[in-house]
Amino acid sequence: MNIKTVLAMVFLASICFASTALADVSFINHANIQRDSINLTITEKYTGLDSESFRNDLDLDESGFVDTSELDVFKEVFLDSRADQFLEYFEINGNKSSFRLTSVDMSFDGADGEVNEDALLVTTFVNYELGFDISTGKHDVWILGHPLIEGMTIILPQGMDLDSYAGLENVSQSTKSGRLVLEGSSSVRSFMINETPTFEYAVLIEISREPFYKKPFFLPLLFLVEILLALLALYIIKKNKIK
């Protein structure tokens, strides 16, 4: 059983057996896919009982108060022991061997202070280096999902088209600085394995190089060619009349 199937089973089970406190956690993921790299930002929001529980974990000396040194210890231990887990967040063309993890960092907002149920944010910044130029050819990108991801943004590389997507709901598409932006919330993707229906919390997008006729300069170029052809036709007509 591969890691994707295991993770999918865990996530699906979490829907059925989640406690009330689990509803006090939400995630927003932002994946910026560039020509030769991926920048992933994960924002975790904790409120209510989950916020208090998290602060208790951060409160190493059990003083009822979380200071910045305790946050630094948590960050250091987490990044040393669990940073490699982010290699499971992506697959490109069905494998992970074409890219590597280059950096992982973490920041906190509202986590220090008295242990209570006030909201706190944990933001993780993950950078990957691709071993090829993804802005050429046709590729599929698999991104790990989760039922608590309320917002997922995927920005395609410059000059790439979105051919298809699965595993997102409440989807919207837009363009920013010439790049396609796909937004939605994490959902279940269904597919077949050996004629058996299979389900997982993950997003799969298929992207390919934008065709020439979609380039912004195509219409002006086409108009210019038409003008040149019209001028050439007039020149030939006049030349024939002179003869």
N, C-alpha and C positions, 0 to 999 in steps of 0.2 A: 504494500500500500504506500503510495508516494505521499510526500509532505503536503501537497495541495489537497488531496483527499482527506487526510487527517485533519487539517485545519478547517476544511469545509464541514466535516462532521462535528467538530468542536463548536463552530459558530452556529450551526443549525441547532445543536443541542442547547446552546445558551438561550435561544429564543423560547424553548419549551420549559426550561428549568430556572430561568433567571429570577432572582429575588426582586422585591420592590426597590431595594437600594440600587440595583443595577440601572434603573431608569434615571438615576442621578448622574450618569456619565454619558457624554456624547463626544463625537469626534468630527473633525473637519480635515479632510486630506486635500492637499494641493500638489499635483504632479506636473512639473514643468519639464517636458521632454524636448531637449534641444538636439542639435545635429550630432554631437558626440558625447552628450552627458544627460543626466536626469537629476533634477533637484526636487526632492520630496519634502514637504512641510506637513507635519501632523500636529494638529492642535487638539488637545484633550481638555474638556471642561468638566470639572467635578463640582457638584452641589449637594446640599443636604447631608445625609448620612455617609455617602461616599466621600464627600469632601472632608468630613470629620475623620473618617477611617484613614484616608490618605495622610492627613496631618499627623495622626497618631503614629503612622509608620515613619514619617519624617522626624518625629520628635524622639531622637535617639536616647536622650537622657531622661525621658519621661517627665519633663518639667512642666508640661502643659503649654509650652511655648516653643515655636520653631524659629531658630535663628538662621542666618545666612550660612554659617559654617556647617550646619546640619544639611542644608540644601546642597552645599558643595560636596559633602561626603556621599549623599545619595546619588548625585550626578556622576561622580567619579566611579562609584561601585557599579552603577547601572551601565555606564558606557564601557567599562572594562569587561564586564561579564556578559552583557546581552546585546552589544552593538551588532554582532554578526546576524542577529535575528532579522535585521532589515534586508538581508540578502534574499529572504523568502518573499519579499513584497512584490518582486517583479520577475517575469520571465519574458524573454524576447525570442520570437520564433521557436518557442517550445523549450528553451534552455536558459541557464544562468551563466554559462561559461563565457559569454560574449561581453560581459561587463563586470566591474568590480566596485566594491565599496571604497570610497576615498575619504570620507569624513562623516562624523556624526556629532552633533552638538545638541544642547538642551537648555531651555530657559524656563523660568517660573514667573508667574504673575499672581500675586496675592497669596502665595503659599506660606510666606513667613508670618510670624505673629502668633497670636493665641490660637490654640486648637479649638476650632468651632466648625460650624456648618456653612460658613460663608463660601461663596464661589471662588475657585482657584483654577488657573490655566497652566497647563504644561505643554510647551511647544518643542517639538523635536525637528531638527534640520538634518536631512540626510542627503548626501551627494554621491552619485554614481558616475563612473567614467565608462563610456561605451568603447568597445574595441573596434568599432567600425562607424561609418557614416550612415546613420539611420534615415537621413533625408534623401536617400537614393533608393530606388527599387520599391518593393512591396514587403511589409512586415506586419506581424501580429504581436501585440503587447498585452500581456496578462498582468493584472494588478490585483493584489489581494484586497478583498472586501471584508465587511463586518456589518452585522445588523445595526450597530450603534453609530455608523458613519452617516451623519445627517446631511453632510455636504461633501461632494467629491468634485474637484475641478481638474481637468486634464487639458493641458495646452500642447498642441501638436507642434512639431518643428516647422520652421519656415518652409513654405513650398510643398507641404504635404496635405493630401486630401484624406478625409475620413470615409472609408468604404463601408464599414459596418461597426456596430457596437452591441454588446450584450452585458447584462449585469448592472444596469443603471435604470432608475425610474425617475419620474418628474424631470425629464431631460430638457435642457435648452442648449442651443448652439449660437455662438456669436463669433465675431472676428475682432482681434485686438492686435494692432500693429502688423497686420497682414498674416496673423497666425490664427488658426481655428481653435476656439475654446469650447470644450464640452463640459457641461455642468449637470449634476444630478445628485441623487442619493444612492447609497449602496443597496443592491438588490440581489436576488438569486438568479444565477445564470443556469440554464438547463441545456444539456447536450447529450449526445449518445456515445456510449463506449461499448463496443461489441453488441450493438443493438439493444443495449440496456439504458434506460433513462437515468441520467446522472445530474445531480444538482450541487451547486457550490456558491458560496458568497465570494464572488470575484467579478472583475470587469475584464472583458476581452474586447480590444479594439483592433480593427484591421485598417492599416494606413498604407498609402501608396503615393508615389511622386505625382504632384499636381500636373495634369496635362497642359501642354503648351497653350491651348486655346483659352485656358483659364488665367493665364498670366495677365497682370494689369496692363502691360504694354501691347497685348495682342490686338485689341480693337483699334487703337491709334495706328498700329503698324498696318493692319488690314485696310484701314481708311487711306493711309498713305500709298499703299500698293494700288488701290483702286484708282486713286488720282493719277498715279504714274501711268497706269494702263490706259486711262482715258486720254491723257496727254499724248501717249504713244500712238493711240488710235487716230487722234486728230492730226498728228504729224504725218502719219501714213496716208490719210485721206487727202491732205493738202498736197503732199508730194505727188500723189497720183494725178491730181487735177492739173498740176503744173505740166506734167508730161502730156 
